[in-house]
Amino acid sequence: MKYFVNDSCIGCGLCAMDCPEVFEMTDAGLAIASEGEVSDEVLDAAVQAQSGCPVDAIENVD
């Protein structure tokens, strides 16, 4: 599974705190997701980050 952070991101940083292996904050203060497949080891944290996003800015990418 892959993730994408859309333009709804408000830069709260919750995703990067929950799953820094997948999400990081840019210099502009917004989140981005790594482009690679999410490993099984961090999948639960990535799912938690997605469900915890207050503006639903994190999408699954096939």
PADREN-782883 format. One record per atom (N, C-alpha, C): residue number from 0; atom name; x, y, z. Coordinates in nm, 3 decimals, padded with zeros to 5 digits. Last residue first. Example, Ala and Ser with C-alpha at 12.3 -4.5 7.8 and 13.67 -1.06 7.14 Angstrom:
<recs>
REC   num   atome      east     north        up
REC     1       N    01.285   -00.225    00.708
REC     1      CA    01.367   -00.106    00.714
REC     1       C    01.290    00.003    00.787
REC     0       N    01.319   -00.569    00.780
REC     0      CA    01.230   -00.450    00.780
REC     0       C    01.320   -00.330    00.780
</recs>
This chain:
<recs>
REC   num   atome      east     north        up
REC    61       N   -00.326    00.304   -00.495
REC    61      CA   -00.305    00.165   -00.541
REC    61       C   -00.181    00.151   -00.622
REC    60       N   -00.319    00.499   -00.211
REC    60      CA   -00.289    00.496   -00.354
REC    60       C   -00.262    00.350   -00.391
REC    59       N   -00.518    00.662    00.029
REC    59      CA   -00.452    00.540   -00.016
REC    59       C   -00.433    00.548   -00.166
REC    58       N   -00.459    00.991    00.164
REC    58      CA   -00.533    00.899    00.078
REC    58       C   -00.450    00.774    00.052
REC    57       N   -00.501    01.239    00.399
REC    57      CA   -00.419    01.124    00.361
REC    57       C   -00.505    01.024    00.285
REC    56       N   -00.666    01.437    00.490
REC    56      CA   -00.577    01.472    00.378
REC    56       C   -00.496    01.353    00.328
REC    55       N   -00.867    01.473    00.689
REC    55      CA   -00.874    01.363    00.592
REC    55       C   -00.789    01.391    00.468
REC    54       N   -00.818    01.651    00.888
REC    54      CA   -00.883    01.703    00.767
REC    54       C   -00.891    01.599    00.656
REC    53       N   -00.689    01.520    01.096
REC    53      CA   -00.812    01.596    01.126
REC    53       C   -00.885    01.651    01.003
REC    52       N   -00.582    01.191    01.090
REC    52      CA   -00.570    01.319    01.020
REC    52       C   -00.699    01.400    01.039
REC    51       N   -00.612    00.940    01.194
REC    51      CA   -00.601    01.052    01.286
REC    51       C   -00.591    01.188    01.221
REC    50       N   -00.606    00.766    00.983
REC    50      CA   -00.734    00.781    01.053
REC    50       C   -00.731    00.899    01.150
REC    49       N   -00.333    00.792    00.912
REC    49      CA   -00.440    00.829    00.819
REC    49       C   -00.571    00.854    00.892
REC    48       N   -00.206    00.696    01.142
REC    48      CA   -00.181    00.833    01.097
REC    48       C   -00.291    00.880    01.003
REC    47       N   -00.299    00.433    01.139
REC    47      CA   -00.334    00.520    01.250
REC    47       C   -00.315    00.667    01.212
REC    46       N   -00.172    00.344    00.909
REC    46      CA   -00.319    00.344    00.914
REC    46       C   -00.366    00.436    01.026
REC    45       N    00.092    00.366    00.996
REC    45      CA    00.047    00.445    00.882
REC    45       C   -00.106    00.454    00.878
REC    44       N    00.097    00.177    01.202
REC    44      CA    00.121    00.318    01.234
REC    44       C    00.074    00.409    01.120
REC    43       N    00.054   -00.056    01.052
REC    43      CA   -00.042   -00.017    01.155
REC    43       C   -00.027    00.131    01.191
REC    42       N    00.286   -00.058    00.885
REC    42      CA    00.153   -00.042    00.828
REC    42       C    00.051    00.002    00.932
REC    41       N    00.544   -00.112    00.956
REC    41      CA    00.491    00.020    00.993
REC    41       C    00.348    00.043    00.942
REC    40       N    00.589   -00.373    00.868
REC    40      CA    00.633   -00.334    01.001
REC    40       C    00.573   -00.201    01.047
REC    39       N    00.517   -00.387    00.602
REC    39      CA    00.426   -00.446    00.701
REC    39       C    00.461   -00.401    00.843
REC    38       N    00.590   -00.074    00.436
REC    38      CA    00.625   -00.209    00.482
REC    38       C    00.526   -00.257    00.588
REC    37       N    00.451    00.089    00.167
REC    37      CA    00.462    00.089    00.313
REC    37       C    00.486   -00.055    00.358
REC    36       N    00.629    00.164   -00.130
REC    36      CA    00.531    00.081   -00.061
REC    36       C    00.557    00.086    00.090
REC    35       N    00.736    00.508   -00.181
REC    35      CA    00.744    00.363   -00.187
REC    35       C    00.630    00.293   -00.115
REC    34       N    00.720    00.777   -00.133
REC    34      CA    00.664    00.726   -00.258
REC    34       C    00.662    00.575   -00.266
REC    33       N    00.609    00.915    00.177
REC    33      CA    00.712    00.851    00.096
REC    33       C    00.646    00.788   -00.026
REC    32       N    00.411    01.212    00.189
REC    32      CA    00.426    01.068    00.215
REC    32       C    00.537    01.015    00.126
REC    31       N    00.420    01.526    00.358
REC    31      CA    00.429    01.446    00.236
REC    31       C    00.447    01.301    00.279
REC    30       N    00.274    01.816    00.513
REC    30      CA    00.317    01.676    00.515
REC    30       C    00.327    01.620    00.374
REC    29       N    00.410    02.149    00.537
REC    29      CA    00.304    02.055    00.501
REC    29       C    00.361    01.914    00.499
REC    28       N    00.607    02.339    00.567
REC    28      CA    00.520    02.310    00.680
REC    28       C    00.405    02.217    00.650
REC    27       N    00.798    02.380    00.382
REC    27      CA    00.680    02.465    00.371
REC    27       C    00.579    02.439    00.483
REC    26       N    00.971    02.177    00.427
REC    26      CA    01.013    02.310    00.471
REC    26       C    00.897    02.409    00.467
REC    25       N    00.751    01.903    00.523
REC    25      CA    00.837    01.975    00.431
REC    25       C    00.880    02.109    00.493
REC    24       N    00.741    01.620    00.731
REC    24      CA    00.700    01.757    00.709
REC    24       C    00.801    01.825    00.617
REC    23       N    00.651    01.284    00.643
REC    23      CA    00.744    01.385    00.692
REC    23       C    00.690    01.522    00.659
REC    22       N    00.559    00.940    00.673
REC    22      CA    00.521    01.081    00.657
REC    22       C    00.628    01.173    00.713
REC    21       N    00.688    00.693    00.717
REC    21      CA    00.610    00.714    00.594
REC    21       C    00.585    00.862    00.568
REC    20       N    00.822    00.699    00.954
REC    20      CA    00.879    00.616    00.849
REC    20       C    00.811    00.640    00.714
REC    19       N    00.668    00.838    01.134
REC    19      CA    00.775    00.910    01.065
REC    19       C    00.843    00.830    00.955
REC    18       N    00.379    00.824    01.238
REC    18      CA    00.448    00.732    01.148
REC    18       C    00.557    00.805    01.068
REC    17       N    00.302    01.019    01.425
REC    17      CA    00.251    00.882    01.436
REC    17       C    00.332    00.783    01.355
REC    16       N    00.432    01.249    01.334
REC    16      CA    00.458    01.201    01.470
REC    16       C    00.416    01.056    01.485
REC    15       N    00.325    01.274    01.081
REC    15      CA    00.470    01.258    01.093
REC    15       C    00.509    01.211    01.233
REC    14       N    00.056    01.314    01.149
REC    14      CA    00.096    01.196    01.072
REC    14       C    00.245    01.168    01.085
REC    13       N    00.060    01.563    01.284
REC    13      CA    00.022    01.439    01.353
REC    13       C    00.068    01.315    01.279
REC    12       N    00.111    01.805    01.157
REC    12      CA    00.223    01.719    01.192
REC    12       C    00.188    01.590    01.263
REC    11       N   -00.048    02.005    01.049
REC    11      CA   -00.053    01.983    01.194
REC    11       C    00.059    01.893    01.244
REC    10       N   -00.088    02.098    00.786
REC    10      CA    00.044    02.101    00.847
REC    10       C    00.047    02.079    00.996
REC     9       N   -00.318    02.065    00.652
REC     9      CA   -00.305    02.192    00.725
REC     9       C   -00.171    02.200    00.799
REC     8       N   -00.410    01.922    00.343
REC     8      CA   -00.318    01.920    00.457
REC     8       C   -00.306    02.059    00.518
REC     7       N   -00.547    01.920    00.111
REC     7      CA   -00.623    01.957    00.231
REC     7       C   -00.534    01.967    00.354
REC     6       N   -00.404    01.820   -00.101
REC     6      CA   -00.396    01.963   -00.075
REC     6       C   -00.475    02.009    00.047
REC     5       N   -00.296    01.491    00.026
REC     5      CA   -00.356    01.583   -00.071
REC     5       C   -00.347    01.729   -00.023
REC     4       N   -00.057    01.251    00.042
REC     4      CA   -00.114    01.361    00.120
REC     4       C   -00.165    01.466    00.021
REC     3       N   -00.076    00.905   -00.008
REC     3      CA   -00.060    01.036   -00.070
REC     3       C   -00.124    01.139    00.021
REC     2       N    00.067    00.574    00.021
REC     2      CA   -00.014    00.685    00.068
REC     2       C    00.020    00.812   -00.007
REC     1       N    00.042    00.228   -00.068
REC     1      CA    00.109    00.357   -00.071
REC     1       C    00.012    00.463   -00.023
REC     0       N    00.083   -00.117    00.000
REC     0      CA    00.000    00.000    00.000
REC     0       C    00.089    00.124    00.000
</recs>
